Amino acid sequence: MEKYFIKKYWEEDNEMYYFHIENGYVEREIILDKNKNEFIKLSKVVQQCKKYFLCDQPLDSVEWDISDYISEKEFETVWNKKQ
């Protein structure tokens, strides 16, 4: 089972995304919307809002930059933050 963690900023939306990916699919996702100061957690169990949905497309074909990869510890630290 391949498991990795990604942190990616999309400038056009001013949003930071964190992904927990296993076998090419997103297990958990965090969205930090800097325009609206929103902190959103999504998973197969947690769905915090109706505006965003957990990515359901495989991401194993995405060519991530080496700087996009983060540790599991970094992901968990953000995931466990209170809003």
N, C-alpha and C positions, 0 to 999 in steps of 0.2 A: 504494500500500500504506500503510495507516494503522498506525502503530506508536506505542504509548504505554506508560507505566509507572505503576503504582499501588502505593501503600503504604496498607494499611487495617488498623486494629486492631479486633478483635471482642472487646468486653469480656466477653460472656457465656462465651466460651471461653478468655479471657486469651491470645489468639493474635494475633500480628502477621503479616500476609500481604503479600507483595510479588508483583506480577504483571507480567510482560512480555507485552503483548497486541499481536497483529498481526491485522488484518482481523477484529477482534471475538473472536478465539480466543486462549487462553492458550498461549504458547510455552514459557515458563518460569515457575516459581512457587517462592517461598521461604516456609517456614512457621517462625516462631519461637514455639514452645510454651513460654510462660513458666512454666506449672505444672510441667512436666517438664524444663525447661531443655534442650529439644531444638531443633536447627537442622536443618531438612530442606530439601533441594533437589530439585525435580522438574522434569523436562522430557520432551520426546518421546524423549530419549536416556538421561537420568539418572533412575532411580527408586530412591531411597535406602531406602525402607522400605515395608512392606506395609500399614501403617496409613493412609497417605495416598496419594492418587492425583492426578495432574495433572487439573485441571479440564477437562472435555471439552465443556462447554456454552458456547455463545457468550455473551460478556459485553458485547457492544456495546449492549445495551438497558439496562444498569445505569446509573443516574443517579449518577455519582460526584460527591462534593463537590470543589470546586476544590482544597481542601487535600489531597486524596488523590493528586493527580498529582505525580510526582517525575521527576527527570531520569534519563536513561539512565545517566549517570555514577554517580548514587546507587545505582541498581539494581545496576550492575556491581560497585560497591565491596562491597556486601553479598554478591552472588553469589560473588565471588572470595575471600571470607573462609574461613579454615580453621575447621573445627569445633572 
